[in-house]
Amino acid sequence: MMDIDGWREKIDGIDEELVRLLSARAAAALAIGELKRTSELPVYEPQREKTVFEHVRRVNPGPLSEAQMVDIYERIIDVMRSLQKQSS
Amino acid sequence: MMDIDGWREKIDGIDEELVRLLSARAAAALAIGELKRTSELPVYEPQREKTVFEHVRRVNPGPLSEAQMVDIYERIIDVMRSLQKQSS
């Protein structure tokens, strides 16, 4: 059985992966923002955001509730949107 | 060069990984909460949270700024804390 320090080491490893993936997601959001500008598409697309939340809810295995996972994702999407705006 | 649909497929894949890692992090937080209860340690440890934020800032490669990454992590930590509380 793992002790608290063991679990914390595990969390530190997970955090490095999370930061890597959030950074990759941010780079993809910037690329999309750039493509939208050159093709004059609207930057804000509520239907796409809805699809992202539905997807996240569908693949959430727990132990976080649907509301808790959506709570985290709302912040992720907010930050990605502000990144796209600042680069325009 | 990837088009918008290509980038979105990439983001959908990243989101599945993010949900998987957030769920693993939540399971670890629950395990720590349980160990703290059985050993009568305090549930809230500000020093540990400080260490988590420092770690995240240190490994952040961009394009998200330090403030943007911390913004996302504040929500993650808030949700993990409320998960630990509801299970007690």
Backbone of each chain as nested JSON, in Angstrom:
{
  "chains": [
    {"id": "A", "residues": [
      {"number": 1, "name": "MET", "atoms": {"N": [0.836, -1.216, 0.0], "CA": [0.0, 0.0, 0.0], "C": [0.87, 1.264, 0.0]}},
      {"number": 2, "name": "MET", "atoms": {"N": [0.464, 2.261, -0.785], "CA": [1.275, 3.468, -0.895], "C": [1.023, 4.418, 0.269]}},
      {"number": 3, "name": "ASP", "atoms": {"N": [2.085, 5.082, 0.74], "CA": [1.909, 6.102, 1.774], "C": [1.687, 7.475, 1.108]}},
      {"number": 4, "name": "ILE", "atoms": {"N": [1.497, 8.5, 1.951], "CA": [1.181, 9.839, 1.408], "C": [2.288, 10.339, 0.469]}},
      {"number": 5, "name": "ASP", "atoms": {"N": [3.557, 10.141, 0.853], "CA": [4.653, 10.591, -0.02], "C": [4.633, 9.88, -1.371]}},
      {"number": 6, "name": "GLY", "atoms": {"N": [4.296, 8.601, -1.336], "CA": [4.191, 7.84, -2.592], "C": [3.109, 8.406, -3.498]}},
      {"number": 7, "name": "TRP", "atoms": {"N": [1.94, 8.701, -2.924], "CA": [0.848, 9.287, -3.704], "C": [1.23, 10.668, -4.225]}},
      {"number": 8, "name": "ARG", "atoms": {"N": [1.989, 11.425, -3.416], "CA": [2.386, 12.769, -3.873], "C": [3.365, 12.703, -5.034]}},
      {"number": 9, "name": "GLU", "atoms": {"N": [4.252, 11.727, -4.986], "CA": [5.153, 11.54, -6.142], "C": [4.355, 11.209, -7.395]}},
      {"number": 10, "name": "LYS", "atoms": {"N": [3.329, 10.376, -7.203], "CA": [2.462, 10.017, -8.328], "C": [1.768, 11.265, -8.872]}},
      {"number": 11, "name": "ILE", "atoms": {"N": [1.259, 12.099, -7.963], "CA": [0.585, 13.342, -8.387], "C": [1.555, 14.272, -9.116]}},
      {"number": 12, "name": "ASP", "atoms": {"N": [2.793, 14.371, -8.62], "CA": [3.77, 15.242, -9.293], "C": [4.008, 14.774, -10.732]}},
      {"number": 13, "name": "GLY", "atoms": {"N": [4.055, 13.463, -10.92], "CA": [4.228, 12.916, -12.276], "C": [3.011, 13.226, -13.141]}},
      {"number": 14, "name": "ILE", "atoms": {"N": [1.82, 13.075, -12.575], "CA": [0.583, 13.391, -13.306], "C": [0.571, 14.877, -13.68]}},
      {"number": 15, "name": "ASP", "atoms": {"N": [1.004, 15.746, -12.755], "CA": [1.004, 17.187, -13.031], "C": [1.917, 17.528, -14.215]}},
      {"number": 16, "name": "GLU", "atoms": {"N": [3.059, 16.843, -14.315], "CA": [3.943, 17.117, -15.46], "C": [3.263, 16.738, -16.773]}},
      {"number": 17, "name": "GLU", "atoms": {"N": [2.535, 15.628, -16.759], "CA": [1.793, 15.218, -17.954], "C": [0.661, 16.205, -18.255]}},
      {"number": 18, "name": "LEU", "atoms": {"N": [-0.029, 16.642, -17.203], "CA": [-1.135, 17.601, -17.394], "C": [-0.617, 18.909, -18.0]}},
      {"number": 19, "name": "VAL", "atoms": {"N": [0.507, 19.404, -17.487], "CA": [1.07, 20.655, -18.014], "C": [1.48, 20.481, -19.481]}},
      {"number": 20, "name": "ARG", "atoms": {"N": [2.043, 19.324, -19.789], "CA": [2.453, 19.041, -21.177], "C": [1.228, 19.04, -22.106]}},
      {"number": 21, "name": "LEU", "atoms": {"N": [0.152, 18.382, -21.661], "CA": [-1.057, 18.289, -22.491], "C": [-1.788, 19.631, -22.602]}},
      {"number": 22, "name": "LEU", "atoms": {"N": [-1.83, 20.383, -21.503], "CA": [-2.469, 21.705, -21.553], "C": [-1.696, 22.617, -22.505]}},
      {"number": 23, "name": "SER", "atoms": {"N": [-0.375, 22.472, -22.529], "CA": [0.458, 23.276, -23.428], "C": [0.215, 22.874, -24.88]}},
      {"number": 24, "name": "ALA", "atoms": {"N": [0.085, 21.568, -25.122], "CA": [-0.196, 21.087, -26.486], "C": [-1.577, 21.56, -26.938]}},
      {"number": 25, "name": "ARG", "atoms": {"N": [-2.537, 21.564, -26.002], "CA": [-3.887, 22.03, -26.328], "C": [-3.87, 23.524, -26.652]}},
      {"number": 26, "name": "ALA", "atoms": {"N": [-3.062, 24.274, -25.907], "CA": [-2.939, 25.719, -26.131], "C": [-2.308, 25.998, -27.503]}},
      {"number": 27, "name": "ALA", "atoms": {"N": [-1.288, 25.218, -27.859], "CA": [-0.64, 25.39, -29.169], "C": [-1.646, 25.106, -30.289]}},
      {"number": 28, "name": "ALA", "atoms": {"N": [-2.483, 24.088, -30.103], "CA": [-3.501, 23.765, -31.106], "C": [-4.549, 24.884, -31.197]}},
      {"number": 29, "name": "ALA", "atoms": {"N": [-4.917, 25.453, -30.043], "CA": [-5.886, 26.563, -30.039], "C": [-5.322, 27.77, -30.787]}},
      {"number": 30, "name": "LEU", "atoms": {"N": [-4.026, 28.031, -30.608], "CA": [-3.39, 29.143, -31.328], "C": [-3.389, 28.886, -32.833]}},
      {"number": 31, "name": "ALA", "atoms": {"N": [-3.095, 27.65, -33.222], "CA": [-3.079, 27.296, -34.649], "C": [-4.471, 27.488, -35.26]}},
      {"number": 32, "name": "ILE", "atoms": {"N": [-5.509, 27.073, -34.526], "CA": [-6.878, 27.244, -35.016], "C": [-7.223, 28.731, -35.124]}},
      {"number": 33, "name": "GLY", "atoms": {"N": [-6.818, 29.508, -34.112], "CA": [-7.068, 30.954, -34.125], "C": [-6.463, 31.603, -35.368]}},
      {"number": 34, "name": "GLU", "atoms": {"N": [-5.248, 31.173, -35.699], "CA": [-4.541, 31.712, -36.867], "C": [-5.266, 31.328, -38.166]}},
      {"number": 35, "name": "LEU", "atoms": {"N": [-5.691, 30.062, -38.263], "CA": [-6.421, 29.607, -39.454], "C": [-7.752, 30.345, -39.608]}},
      {"number": 36, "name": "LYS", "atoms": {"N": [-8.4, 30.632, -38.457], "CA": [-9.674, 31.348, -38.518], "C": [-9.478, 32.77, -39.018]}},
      {"number": 37, "name": "ARG", "atoms": {"N": [-8.371, 33.387, -38.581], "CA": [-8.117, 34.761, -39.021], "C": [-7.853, 34.824, -40.517]}},
      {"number": 38, "name": "THR", "atoms": {"N": [-7.009, 33.902, -41.0], "CA": [-6.675, 33.959, -42.429], "C": [-7.88, 33.591, -43.302]}},
      {"number": 39, "name": "SER", "atoms": {"N": [-8.802, 32.791, -42.75], "CA": [-9.972, 32.405, -43.562], "C": [-11.215, 33.211, -43.17]}},
      {"number": 40, "name": "GLU", "atoms": {"N": [-11.018, 34.213, -42.304], "CA": [-12.103, 35.111, -41.879], "C": [-13.31, 34.381, -41.282]}},
      {"number": 41, "name": "LEU", "atoms": {"N": [-13.038, 33.303, -40.553], "CA": [-14.098, 32.594, -39.823], "C": [-14.269, 33.225, -38.443]}},
      {"number": 42, "name": "PRO", "atoms": {"N": [-15.469, 33.118, -37.847], "CA": [-15.653, 33.692, -36.504], "C": [-14.782, 32.976, -35.472]}},
      {"number": 43, "name": "VAL", "atoms": {"N": [-14.168, 33.744, -34.547], "CA": [-13.298, 33.152, -33.531], "C": [-14.127, 32.391, -32.494]}},
      {"number": 44, "name": "TYR", "atoms": {"N": [-15.266, 32.961, -32.102], "CA": [-16.077, 32.328, -31.064], "C": [-17.143, 31.441, -31.709]}},
      {"number": 45, "name": "GLU", "atoms": {"N": [-17.077, 30.145, -31.413], "CA": [-18.051, 29.207, -31.979], "C": [-18.691, 28.407, -30.853]}},
      {"number": 46, "name": "PRO", "atoms": {"N": [-19.84, 28.884, -30.36], "CA": [-20.478, 28.216, -29.215], "C": [-20.791, 26.737, -29.477]}},
      {"number": 47, "name": "GLN", "atoms": {"N": [-21.133, 26.377, -30.723], "CA": [-21.47, 24.985, -31.012], "C": [-20.257, 24.076, -30.794]}},
      {"number": 48, "name": "ARG", "atoms": {"N": [-19.083, 24.54, -31.189], "CA": [-17.866, 23.743, -30.98], "C": [-17.601, 23.576, -29.484]}},
      {"number": 49, "name": "GLU", "atoms": {"N": [-17.779, 24.637, -28.706], "CA": [-17.549, 24.526, -27.26], "C": [-18.52, 23.527, -26.636]}},
      {"number": 50, "name": "LYS", "atoms": {"N": [-19.754, 23.539, -27.112], "CA": [-20.754, 22.588, -26.617], "C": [-20.293, 21.147, -26.886]}},
      {"number": 51, "name": "THR", "atoms": {"N": [-19.781, 20.933, -28.091], "CA": [-19.287, 19.601, -28.473], "C": [-18.142, 19.162, -27.553]}},
      {"number": 52, "name": "VAL", "atoms": {"N": [-17.242, 20.104, -27.225], "CA": [-16.115, 19.782, -26.339], "C": [-16.63, 19.346, -24.968]}},
      {"number": 53, "name": "PHE", "atoms": {"N": [-17.593, 20.077, -24.406], "CA": [-18.127, 19.72, -23.081], "C": [-18.855, 18.377, -23.114]}},
      {"number": 54, "name": "GLU", "atoms": {"N": [-19.596, 18.124, -24.185], "CA": [-20.301, 16.833, -24.306], "C": [-19.311, 15.683, -24.346]}},
      {"number": 55, "name": "HIS", "atoms": {"N": [-18.234, 15.894, -25.101], "CA": [-17.196, 14.862, -25.226], "C": [-16.561, 14.55, -23.867]}},
      {"number": 56, "name": "VAL", "atoms": {"N": [-16.209, 15.63, -23.157], "CA": [-15.568, 15.487, -21.851], "C": [-16.487, 14.747, -20.872]}},
      {"number": 57, "name": "ARG", "atoms": {"N": [-17.757, 15.101, -20.875], "CA": [-18.722, 14.422, -20.002], "C": [-18.824, 12.942, -20.359]}},
      {"number": 58, "name": "ARG", "atoms": {"N": [-18.806, 12.649, -21.662], "CA": [-18.99, 11.267, -22.118], "C": [-17.816, 10.376, -21.716]}},
      {"number": 59, "name": "VAL", "atoms": {"N": [-16.594, 10.924, -21.754], "CA": [-15.423, 10.074, -21.474], "C": [-14.995, 10.122, -19.998]}},
      {"number": 60, "name": "ASN", "atoms": {"N": [-15.679, 10.92, -19.176], "CA": [-15.308, 11.024, -17.756], "C": [-15.63, 9.72, -16.998]}},
      {"number": 61, "name": "PRO", "atoms": {"N": [-14.599, 9.02, -16.486], "CA": [-14.848, 7.744, -15.818], "C": [-15.091, 7.886, -14.312]}},
      {"number": 62, "name": "GLY", "atoms": {"N": [-15.017, 9.09, -13.752], "CA": [-15.026, 9.27, -12.298], "C": [-13.608, 9.133, -11.767]}},
      {"number": 63, "name": "PRO", "atoms": {"N": [-13.337, 9.421, -10.485], "CA": [-14.304, 9.703, -9.419], "C": [-14.853, 11.132, -9.417]}},
      {"number": 64, "name": "LEU", "atoms": {"N": [-14.356, 12.003, -10.299], "CA": [-14.936, 13.35, -10.349], "C": [-16.348, 13.253, -10.925]}},
      {"number": 65, "name": "SER", "atoms": {"N": [-17.28, 13.996, -10.347], "CA": [-18.636, 14.045, -10.893], "C": [-18.605, 14.801, -12.221]}},
      {"number": 66, "name": "GLU", "atoms": {"N": [-19.691, 14.665, -12.966], "CA": [-19.825, 15.41, -14.21], "C": [-19.643, 16.912, -13.942]}},
      {"number": 67, "name": "ALA", "atoms": {"N": [-20.295, 17.413, -12.881], "CA": [-20.23, 18.853, -12.574], "C": [-18.8, 19.282, -12.235]}},
      {"number": 68, "name": "GLN", "atoms": {"N": [-18.07, 18.427, -11.515], "CA": [-16.688, 18.775, -11.147], "C": [-15.779, 18.797, -12.373]}},
      {"number": 69, "name": "MET", "atoms": {"N": [-15.944, 17.811, -13.261], "CA": [-15.116, 17.791, -14.475], "C": [-15.437, 18.993, -15.36]}},
      {"number": 70, "name": "VAL", "atoms": {"N": [-16.72, 19.325, -15.473], "CA": [-17.121, 20.48, -16.287], "C": [-16.58, 21.775, -15.662]}},
      {"number": 71, "name": "ASP", "atoms": {"N": [-16.56, 21.84, -14.345], "CA": [-16.02, 22.988, -13.626], "C": [-14.554, 23.232, -14.033]}},
      {"number": 72, "name": "ILE", "atoms": {"N": [-13.771, 22.173, -14.046], "CA": [-12.369, 22.295, -14.471], "C": [-12.3, 22.707, -15.942]}},
      {"number": 73, "name": "TYR", "atoms": {"N": [-13.118, 22.074, -16.78], "CA": [-13.049, 22.359, -18.215], "C": [-13.51, 23.774, -18.573]}},
      {"number": 74, "name": "GLU", "atoms": {"N": [-14.441, 24.308, -17.788], "CA": [-14.86, 25.691, -18.053], "C": [-13.667, 26.634, -17.921]}},
      {"number": 75, "name": "ARG", "atoms": {"N": [-12.831, 26.387, -16.892], "CA": [-11.643, 27.221, -16.719], "C": [-10.651, 27.016, -17.865]}},
      {"number": 76, "name": "ILE", "atoms": {"N": [-10.462, 25.747, -18.264], "CA": [-9.536, 25.467, -19.374], "C": [-9.99, 26.206, -20.639]}},
      {"number": 77, "name": "ILE", "atoms": {"N": [-11.278, 26.117, -20.946], "CA": [-11.795, 26.754, -22.168], "C": [-11.699, 28.284, -22.067]}},
      {"number": 78, "name": "ASP", "atoms": {"N": [-11.991, 28.843, -20.893], "CA": [-11.853, 30.298, -20.691], "C": [-10.426, 30.758, -20.987]}},
      {"number": 79, "name": "VAL", "atoms": {"N": [-9.458, 30.016, -20.429], "CA": [-8.055, 30.409, -20.604], "C": [-7.643, 30.265, -22.069]}},
      {"number": 80, "name": "MET", "atoms": {"N": [-8.078, 29.201, -22.728], "CA": [-7.737, 29.0, -24.146], "C": [-8.317, 30.134, -25.005]}},
      {"number": 81, "name": "ARG", "atoms": {"N": [-9.533, 30.557, -24.658], "CA": [-10.163, 31.638, -25.417], "C": [-9.4, 32.944, -25.228]}},
      {"number": 82, "name": "SER", "atoms": {"N": [-8.935, 33.192, -24.01], "CA": [-8.204, 34.45, -23.786], "C": [-6.825, 34.396, -24.455]}},
      {"number": 83, "name": "LEU", "atoms": {"N": [-6.235, 33.193, -24.543], "CA": [-4.965, 33.035, -25.277], "C": [-5.162, 33.349, -26.758]}},
      {"number": 84, "name": "GLN", "atoms": {"N": [-6.237, 32.825, -27.341], "CA": [-6.528, 33.091, -28.76], "C": [-6.733, 34.582, -29.009]}},
      {"number": 85, "name": "LYS", "atoms": {"N": [-7.409, 35.248, -28.076], "CA": [-7.685, 36.676, -28.244], "C": [-6.406, 37.499, -28.182]}},
      {"number": 86, "name": "GLN", "atoms": {"N": [-5.546, 37.178, -27.196], "CA": [-4.349, 37.999, -27.003], "C": [-3.384, 37.868, -28.183]}},
      {"number": 87, "name": "SER", "atoms": {"N": [-3.491, 36.75, -28.935], "CA": [-2.565, 36.534, -30.054], "C": [-3.102, 37.138, -31.351]}},
      {"number": 88, "name": "SER", "atoms": {"N": [-4.329, 37.699, -31.31], "CA": [-4.92, 38.191, -32.56], "C": [-4.51, 39.626, -32.859]}}
    ]},
    {"id": "B", "residues": [
      {"number": 1, "name": "MET", "atoms": {"N": [0.224, 20.905, -44.033], "CA": [-0.334, 21.767, -42.981], "C": [-1.74, 21.304, -42.587]}},
      {"number": 2, "name": "MET", "atoms": {"N": [-2.013, 21.325, -41.277], "CA": [-3.293, 20.816, -40.797], "C": [-4.385, 21.865, -40.946]}},
      {"number": 3, "name": "ASP", "atoms": {"N": [-5.603, 21.431, -41.312], "CA": [-6.743, 22.356, -41.346], "C": [-7.448, 22.357, -39.985]}},
      {"number": 4, "name": "ILE", "atoms": {"N": [-8.5, 23.18, -39.871], "CA": [-9.179, 23.337, -38.577], "C": [-9.71, 21.997, -38.071]}},
      {"number": 5, "name": "ASP", "atoms": {"N": [-10.308, 21.194, -38.962], "CA": [-10.832, 19.892, -38.523], "C": [-9.723, 18.984, -38.006]}},
      {"number": 6, "name": "GLY", "atoms": {"N": [-8.569, 19.044, -38.635], "CA": [-7.423, 18.256, -38.178], "C": [-6.999, 18.651, -36.776]}},
      {"number": 7, "name": "TRP", "atoms": {"N": [-6.907, 19.959, -36.537], "CA": [-6.537, 20.457, -35.197], "C": [-7.587, 20.073, -34.162]}},
      {"number": 8, "name": "ARG", "atoms": {"N": [-8.853, 20.095, -34.581], "CA": [-9.921, 19.731, -33.636], "C": [-9.863, 18.254, -33.264]}},
      {"number": 9, "name": "GLU", "atoms": {"N": [-9.532, 17.427, -34.235], "CA": [-9.353, 15.996, -33.918], "C": [-8.217, 15.826, -32.922]}},
      {"number": 10, "name": "LYS", "atoms": {"N": [-7.149, 16.596, -33.141], "CA": [-6.01, 16.551, -32.226], "C": [-6.446, 16.979, -30.81]}},
      {"number": 11, "name": "ILE", "atoms": {"N": [-7.219, 18.067, -30.728], "CA": [-7.707, 18.545, -29.432], "C": [-8.603, 17.5, -28.765]}},
      {"number": 12, "name": "ASP", "atoms": {"N": [-9.459, 16.837, -29.534], "CA": [-10.339, 15.808, -28.953], "C": [-9.503, 14.685, -28.33]}},
      {"number": 13, "name": "GLY", "atoms": {"N": [-8.42, 14.316, -28.999], "CA": [-7.523, 13.288, -28.45], "C": [-6.849, 13.767, -27.168]}},
      {"number": 14, "name": "ILE", "atoms": {"N": [-6.396, 15.018, -27.183], "CA": [-5.772, 15.607, -25.986], "C": [-6.777, 15.64, -24.84]}},
      {"number": 15, "name": "ASP", "atoms": {"N": [-8.034, 15.993, -25.14], "CA": [-9.054, 16.071, -24.087], "C": [-9.269, 14.702, -23.432]}},
      {"number": 16, "name": "GLU", "atoms": {"N": [-9.232, 13.637, -24.226], "CA": [-9.407, 12.302, -23.617], "C": [-8.261, 11.98, -22.665]}},
      {"number": 17, "name": "GLU", "atoms": {"N": [-7.047, 12.384, -23.041], "CA": [-5.899, 12.188, -22.152], "C": [-6.024, 13.058, -20.897]}},
      {"number": 18, "name": "LEU", "atoms": {"N": [-6.458, 14.305, -21.089], "CA": [-6.612, 15.213, -19.94], "C": [-7.642, 14.662, -18.951]}},
      {"number": 19, "name": "VAL", "atoms": {"N": [-8.765, 14.167, -19.453], "CA": [-9.809, 13.624, -18.575], "C": [-9.268, 12.402, -17.824]}},
      {"number": 20, "name": "ARG", "atoms": {"N": [-8.505, 11.574, -18.513], "CA": [-7.921, 10.387, -17.899], "C": [-6.962, 10.794, -16.766]}},
      {"number": 21, "name": "LEU", "atoms": {"N": [-6.123, 11.8, -17.027], "CA": [-5.149, 12.233, -16.02], "C": [-5.816, 12.957, -14.851]}},
      {"number": 22, "name": "LEU", "atoms": {"N": [-6.814, 13.779, -15.151], "CA": [-7.537, 14.462, -14.064], "C": [-8.236, 13.438, -13.177]}},
      {"number": 23, "name": "SER", "atoms": {"N": [-8.728, 12.365, -13.78], "CA": [-9.393, 11.308, -13.01], "C": [-8.384, 10.557, -12.147]}},
      {"number": 24, "name": "ALA", "atoms": {"N": [-7.201, 10.305, -12.691], "CA": [-6.14, 9.631, -11.923], "C": [-5.683, 10.523, -10.769]}},
      {"number": 25, "name": "ARG", "atoms": {"N": [-5.609, 11.824, -11.043], "CA": [-5.204, 12.771, -9.987], "C": [-6.261, 12.817, -8.878]}},
      {"number": 26, "name": "ALA", "atoms": {"N": [-7.527, 12.756, -9.273], "CA": [-8.623, 12.761, -8.299], "C": [-8.587, 11.497, -7.443]}},
      {"number": 27, "name": "ALA", "atoms": {"N": [-8.314, 10.351, -8.069], "CA": [-8.23, 9.093, -7.315], "C": [-7.086, 9.163, -6.3]}},
      {"number": 28, "name": "ALA", "atoms": {"N": [-5.967, 9.763, -6.7], "CA": [-4.831, 9.921, -5.789], "C": [-5.178, 10.873, -4.64]}},
      {"number": 29, "name": "ALA", "atoms": {"N": [-5.919, 11.934, -4.953], "CA": [-6.334, 12.882, -3.907], "C": [-7.249, 12.193, -2.893]}},
      {"number": 30, "name": "LEU", "atoms": {"N": [-8.132, 11.329, -3.385], "CA": [-9.01, 10.581, -2.48], "C": [-8.209, 9.637, -1.592]}},
      {"number": 31, "name": "ALA", "atoms": {"N": [-7.217, 8.971, -2.169], "CA": [-6.376, 8.052, -1.392], "C": [-5.628, 8.811, -0.301]}},
      {"number": 32, "name": "ILE", "atoms": {"N": [-5.099, 9.991, -0.644], "CA": [-4.395, 10.81, 0.351], "C": [-5.36, 11.265, 1.444]}},
      {"number": 33, "name": "GLY", "atoms": {"N": [-6.562, 11.678, 1.047], "CA": [-7.564, 12.112, 2.019], "C": [-7.869, 11.002, 3.025]}},
      {"number": 34, "name": "GLU", "atoms": {"N": [-7.984, 9.774, 2.506], "CA": [-8.271, 8.619, 3.352], "C": [-7.109, 8.347, 4.321]}},
      {"number": 35, "name": "LEU", "atoms": {"N": [-5.868, 8.402, 3.807], "CA": [-4.684, 8.195, 4.659], "C": [-4.586, 9.279, 5.737]}},
      {"number": 36, "name": "LYS", "atoms": {"N": [-4.949, 10.505, 5.371], "CA": [-4.892, 11.598, 6.352], "C": [-5.906, 11.38, 7.464]}},
      {"number": 37, "name": "ARG", "atoms": {"N": [-7.087, 10.89, 7.093], "CA": [-8.11, 10.657, 8.108], "C": [-7.683, 9.56, 9.083]}},
      {"number": 38, "name": "THR", "atoms": {"N": [-7.158, 8.454, 8.527], "CA": [-6.783, 7.344, 9.416], "C": [-5.583, 7.714, 10.287]}},
      {"number": 39, "name": "SER", "atoms": {"N": [-4.723, 8.643, 9.803], "CA": [-3.563, 9.008, 10.621], "C": [-3.768, 10.34, 11.335]}},
      {"number": 40, "name": "GLU", "atoms": {"N": [-4.988, 10.87, 11.234], "CA": [-5.349, 12.133, 11.897], "C": [-4.444, 13.311, 11.538]}},
      {"number": 41, "name": "LEU", "atoms": {"N": [-4.02, 13.333, 10.284], "CA": [-3.259, 14.483, 9.781], "C": [-4.241, 15.543, 9.278]}},
      {"number": 42, "name": "PRO", "atoms": {"N": [-3.818, 16.837, 9.247], "CA": [-4.725, 17.872, 8.737], "C": [-4.996, 17.674, 7.242]}},
      {"number": 43, "name": "VAL", "atoms": {"N": [-6.252, 17.882, 6.82], "CA": [-6.605, 17.706, 5.401], "C": [-6.04, 18.848, 4.561]}},
      {"number": 44, "name": "TYR", "atoms": {"N": [-6.118, 20.061, 5.093], "CA": [-5.648, 21.216, 4.324], "C": [-4.193, 21.528, 4.67]}},
      {"number": 45, "name": "GLU", "atoms": {"N": [-3.319, 21.43, 3.675], "CA": [-1.898, 21.711, 3.905], "C": [-1.413, 22.759, 2.908]}},
      {"number": 46, "name": "PRO", "atoms": {"N": [-1.443, 24.029, 3.301], "CA": [-1.08, 25.101, 2.359], "C": [0.33, 24.953, 1.786]}},
      {"number": 47, "name": "GLN", "atoms": {"N": [1.267, 24.414, 2.577], "CA": [2.641, 24.28, 2.08], "C": [2.702, 23.308, 0.896]}},
      {"number": 48, "name": "ARG", "atoms": {"N": [1.945, 22.226, 0.997], "CA": [1.912, 21.255, -0.114], "C": [1.32, 21.903, -1.371]}},
      {"number": 49, "name": "GLU", "atoms": {"N": [0.251, 22.694, -1.192], "CA": [-0.351, 23.355, -2.36], "C": [0.631, 24.331, -3.008]}},
      {"number": 50, "name": "LYS", "atoms": {"N": [1.409, 25.015, -2.16], "CA": [2.426, 25.941, -2.679], "C": [3.446, 25.179, -3.537]}},
      {"number": 51, "name": "THR", "atoms": {"N": [3.858, 24.022, -3.033], "CA": [4.823, 23.189, -3.769], "C": [4.257, 22.762, -5.123]}},
      {"number": 52, "name": "VAL", "atoms": {"N": [2.963, 22.413, -5.15], "CA": [2.329, 21.997, -6.413], "C": [2.363, 23.149, -7.423]}},
      {"number": 53, "name": "PHE", "atoms": {"N": [2.009, 24.365, -6.973], "CA": [2.008, 25.511, -7.894], "C": [3.423, 25.831, -8.386]}},
      {"number": 54, "name": "GLU", "atoms": {"N": [4.409, 25.746, -7.495], "CA": [5.799, 26.019, -7.906], "C": [6.256, 25.018, -8.967]}},
      {"number": 55, "name": "HIS", "atoms": {"N": [5.886, 23.757, -8.741], "CA": [6.256, 22.689, -9.68], "C": [5.653, 22.959, -11.062]}},
      {"number": 56, "name": "VAL", "atoms": {"N": [4.356, 23.294, -11.058], "CA": [3.642, 23.537, -12.313], "C": [4.265, 24.722, -13.064]}},
      {"number": 57, "name": "ARG", "atoms": {"N": [4.581, 25.785, -12.327], "CA": [5.216, 26.947, -12.959], "C": [6.565, 26.573, -13.558]}},
      {"number": 58, "name": "ARG", "atoms": {"N": [7.313, 25.73, -12.84], "CA": [8.662, 25.373, -13.276], "C": [8.644, 24.542, -14.558]}},
      {"number": 59, "name": "VAL", "atoms": {"N": [7.671, 23.648, -14.698], "CA": [7.669, 22.756, -15.867], "C": [6.839, 23.3, -17.033]}},
      {"number": 60, "name": "ASN", "atoms": {"N": [6.202, 24.453, -16.85], "CA": [5.377, 25.029, -17.927], "C": [6.248, 25.521, -19.093]}},
      {"number": 61, "name": "PRO", "atoms": {"N": [6.11, 24.907, -20.289], "CA": [6.963, 25.296, -21.415], "C": [6.366, 26.404, -22.275]}},
      {"number": 62, "name": "GLY", "atoms": {"N": [5.137, 26.897, -21.989], "CA": [4.42, 27.801, -22.879], "C": [3.631, 26.984, -23.889]}},
      {"number": 63, "name": "PRO", "atoms": {"N": [2.779, 27.577, -24.731], "CA": [2.576, 29.018, -24.898], "C": [1.716, 29.677, -23.823]}},
      {"number": 64, "name": "LEU", "atoms": {"N": [1.159, 28.911, -22.886], "CA": [0.402, 29.55, -21.809], "C": [1.37, 30.292, -20.895]}},
      {"number": 65, "name": "SER", "atoms": {"N": [0.986, 31.501, -20.501], "CA": [1.809, 32.242, -19.543], "C": [1.734, 31.55, -18.188]}},
      {"number": 66, "name": "GLU", "atoms": {"N": [2.647, 31.928, -17.317], "CA": [2.622, 31.42, -15.945], "C": [1.25, 31.692, -15.305]}},
      {"number": 67, "name": "ALA", "atoms": {"N": [0.746, 32.922, -15.473], "CA": [-0.536, 33.294, -14.854], "C": [-1.678, 32.444, -15.415]}},
      {"number": 68, "name": "GLN", "atoms": {"N": [-1.648, 32.161, -16.71], "CA": [-2.721, 31.361, -17.322], "C": [-2.682, 29.913, -16.833]}},
      {"number": 69, "name": "MET", "atoms": {"N": [-1.471, 29.353, -16.728], "CA": [-1.36, 27.97, -16.24], "C": [-1.803, 27.886, -14.773]}},
      {"number": 70, "name": "VAL", "atoms": {"N": [-1.387, 28.876, -13.984], "CA": [-1.787, 28.895, -12.569], "C": [-3.31, 29.053, -12.45]}},
      {"number": 71, "name": "ASP", "atoms": {"N": [-3.887, 29.844, -13.336], "CA": [-5.329, 30.049, -13.36], "C": [-6.056, 28.7, -13.528]}},
      {"number": 72, "name": "ILE", "atoms": {"N": [-5.593, 27.886, -14.451], "CA": [-6.183, 26.551, -14.658], "C": [-5.95, 25.687, -13.419]}},
      {"number": 73, "name": "TYR", "atoms": {"N": [-4.738, 25.729, -12.892], "CA": [-4.414, 24.87, -11.745], "C": [-5.154, 25.253, -10.475]}},
      {"number": 74, "name": "GLU", "atoms": {"N": [-5.45, 26.538, -10.315], "CA": [-6.239, 26.94, -9.136], "C": [-7.595, 26.242, -9.155]}},
      {"number": 75, "name": "ARG", "atoms": {"N": [-8.199, 26.152, -10.339], "CA": [-9.483, 25.463, -10.439], "C": [-9.331, 23.962, -10.169]}},
      {"number": 76, "name": "ILE", "atoms": {"N": [-8.269, 23.374, -10.722], "CA": [-8.035, 21.933, -10.501], "C": [-7.902, 21.654, -8.999]}},
      {"number": 77, "name": "ILE", "atoms": {"N": [-7.101, 22.462, -8.32], "CA": [-6.866, 22.248, -6.88], "C": [-8.146, 22.479, -6.074]}},
      {"number": 78, "name": "ASP", "atoms": {"N": [-8.911, 23.508, -6.453], "CA": [-10.201, 23.762, -5.785], "C": [-11.118, 22.545, -5.882]}},
      {"number": 79, "name": "VAL", "atoms": {"N": [-11.214, 21.993, -7.08], "CA": [-12.123, 20.856, -7.296], "C": [-11.612, 19.63, -6.538]}},
      {"number": 80, "name": "MET", "atoms": {"N": [-10.297, 19.411, -6.536], "CA": [-9.741, 18.258, -5.812], "C": [-10.016, 18.396, -4.3]}},
      {"number": 81, "name": "ARG", "atoms": {"N": [-9.9, 19.618, -3.792], "CA": [-10.142, 19.858, -2.377], "C": [-11.601, 19.574, -2.03]}},
      {"number": 82, "name": "SER", "atoms": {"N": [-12.508, 19.982, -2.919], "CA": [-13.935, 19.741, -2.618], "C": [-14.268, 18.248, -2.746]}},
      {"number": 83, "name": "LEU", "atoms": {"N": [-13.571, 17.539, -3.625], "CA": [-13.754, 16.08, -3.731], "C": [-13.316, 15.398, -2.433]}},
      {"number": 84, "name": "GLN", "atoms": {"N": [-12.161, 15.812, -1.917], "CA": [-11.657, 15.235, -0.646], "C": [-12.63, 15.496, 0.494]}},
      {"number": 85, "name": "LYS", "atoms": {"N": [-13.203, 16.685, 0.515], "CA": [-14.128, 17.04, 1.59], "C": [-15.404, 16.212, 1.522]}},
      {"number": 86, "name": "GLN", "atoms": {"N": [-15.948, 16.076, 0.307], "CA": [-17.254, 15.385, 0.183], "C": [-17.123, 13.904, 0.544]}},
      {"number": 87, "name": "SER", "atoms": {"N": [-15.901, 13.357, 0.416], "CA": [-15.704, 11.924, 0.716], "C": [-15.413, 11.68, 2.197]}},
      {"number": 88, "name": "SER", "atoms": {"N": [-15.295, 12.771, 2.972], "CA": [-14.911, 12.568, 4.384], "C": [-16.117, 12.302, 5.271]}}
    ]}
  ]
}
